[in-house]
Amino acid sequence: MSDAFDDAGTSGETVGPIDYLVVEFPGNRMTGEGLPLLVDLVDRGLIRILDLTFIRKDADGSVTGLEIGDLTGDGELDLAVFEGASSGLLGQDDLEEAAAALEPGNSAGVLIYENLWAAPFAAALRRGGAELVASGRIPVPAVLAALDAIETAP
């Protein structure tokens, strides 16, 4: 879903790379601890939330959507700030694919976001004739393992 060189939006504005995350919550336990950090990223103009939804996979494998709001039930600000965050990019087939990655009895947050910080960079490269030929992400455990290997090398 991510293309760092997409720079033409529907009204001609510069668009940053679009990424997605599926975050599993074992036992349907959502603490909301990460929410203030997500809000901060939006407030600082680093990302724009395009879609945010939550799903639950029951023990029998059936999948249901969860309402965005006070998911933890503690009365504190949780995800109500993102109610209505829906660009239409996230379809039923995407939710089913996300649910396939979940263990039964768990929930997940599915987030599609634009990397606003990268939009000017991508636009400048494109204006200069650059073309994206590869893209990817290195998993954090792989980076940590590589750093550990360097530290323990003779």
C-alpha positions in Angstrom: 0.0 0.0 0.0 3.0 2.4 0.3 4.4 4.3 -2.6 6.8 7.0 -1.5 6.6 8.6 -4.9 2.9 9.2 -5.1 2.5 12.9 -5.3 -0.8 13.6 -7.1 -3.8 13.5 -4.9 -7.4 13.8 -6.0 -7.2 17.6 -6.0 -3.6 17.9 -7.1 -2.0 18.2 -3.7 1.2 16.4 -2.7 0.5 13.1 -1.0 2.9 11.2 1.2 3.4 7.5 1.3 0.4 5.5 2.5 1.0 2.7 5.0 -1.1 0.4 7.0 -0.8 -1.4 10.4 -2.7 -4.3 11.9 -2.1 -4.4 15.6 -3.3 -7.5 17.5 -4.6 -7.2 21.1 -4.4 -10.7 22.7 -7.5 -11.5 24.8 -9.2 -8.4 23.4 -7.1 -6.3 25.9 -6.8 -2.8 24.6 -5.2 -0.4 27.2 -5.3 2.7 25.0 -1.7 3.5 26.1 -0.6 4.2 22.6 -3.4 6.5 21.7 -1.8 9.7 23.0 1.3 9.0 20.9 -0.9 8.5 17.8 -2.8 11.7 18.5 0.6 13.5 18.9 1.8 12.3 15.5 -1.4 13.7 14.0 -1.2 16.9 15.9 2.4 17.5 14.9 1.5 17.0 11.2 3.6 13.9 10.8 0.8 11.6 9.8 -2.8 11.8 8.7 -5.2 9.0 9.7 -7.1 7.8 6.6 -8.9 4.8 8.1 -9.1 3.4 11.6 -11.2 0.5 12.6 -11.3 -2.3 15.1 -12.2 -5.9 14.6 -12.6 -8.9 16.9 -12.1 -12.5 16.0 -14.3 -14.8 18.1 -13.3 -18.3 19.2 -15.4 -19.8 16.4 -13.4 -17.7 13.8 -16.2 -15.2 13.1 -15.2 -11.6 12.8 -17.1 -8.6 14.0 -16.4 -4.8 13.9 -16.0 -2.9 17.1 -17.2 0.7 17.6 -14.5 3.3 17.9 -14.8 5.2 21.1 -14.0 4.4 24.7 -12.8 0.9 24.0 -11.2 0.4 27.4 -14.4 1.4 29.2 -12.5 3.6 31.6 -14.1 6.9 30.6 -10.8 8.4 29.5 -10.2 9.7 26.0 -9.5 6.7 23.9 -10.4 6.6 20.2 -13.4 8.9 20.1 -11.1 11.6 18.5 -10.9 9.3 15.4 -14.6 8.5 15.1 -15.5 8.8 11.4 -11.9 8.4 10.2 -12.8 6.6 7.0 -11.4 7.4 3.6 -13.0 4.4 1.9 -9.6 2.8 1.2 -10.3 0.0 3.8 -12.8 -2.5 2.4 -14.4 -5.6 3.7 -11.8 -7.8 1.9 -9.0 -5.9 3.8 -10.7 -6.5 7.1 -11.1 -10.2 6.3 -7.4 -10.4 5.3 -6.5 -8.6 8.6 -8.7 -11.0 10.6 -6.9 -14.0 9.0 -3.7 -12.9 10.7 -5.4 -12.9 14.2 -5.7 -15.7 16.7 -9.2 -16.5 17.7 -10.3 -14.6 20.8 -8.2 -11.5 19.9 -9.0 -8.1 18.6 -7.1 -5.8 16.2 -6.8 -2.2 15.3 -6.5 -1.6 11.5 -4.9 1.7 10.6 -4.2 3.3 7.3 -2.2 6.5 7.5 -0.4 9.0 5.2 3.2 9.9 6.1 2.8 13.7 5.7 6.4 14.3 6.6 7.6 12.5 3.4 5.3 14.2 0.9 7.6 17.2 0.1 10.6 14.9 -0.2 8.8 12.5 -2.5 7.5 15.3 -4.7 10.9 16.8 -5.0 12.4 13.5 -6.1 9.6 13.0 -8.6 10.1 16.5 -10.1 13.8 15.6 -10.5 12.8 12.5 -12.5 13.4 9.9 -9.8 11.5 6.6 -9.9 10.8 4.3 -7.0 12.4 0.9 -7.8 12.1 -0.8 -4.4 10.4 -0.2 -1.1 10.0 -2.2 2.2 10.3 -2.2 5.9 12.9 -4.0 8.1 11.2 -5.6 11.1 12.4 -4.3 14.4 13.4 -7.7 15.8 15.7 -8.2 12.8 17.3 -4.8 13.5 17.8 -5.6 17.2 19.2 -9.0 16.3 21.7 -7.4 13.9 22.8 -4.9 16.5 23.2 -7.6 19.1 25.3 -9.6 16.7 27.6 -6.5 16.1 28.0 -6.0 19.8 28.9 -9.6 20.5 31.2 -9.9 17.5 34.9 -10.3 18.3 
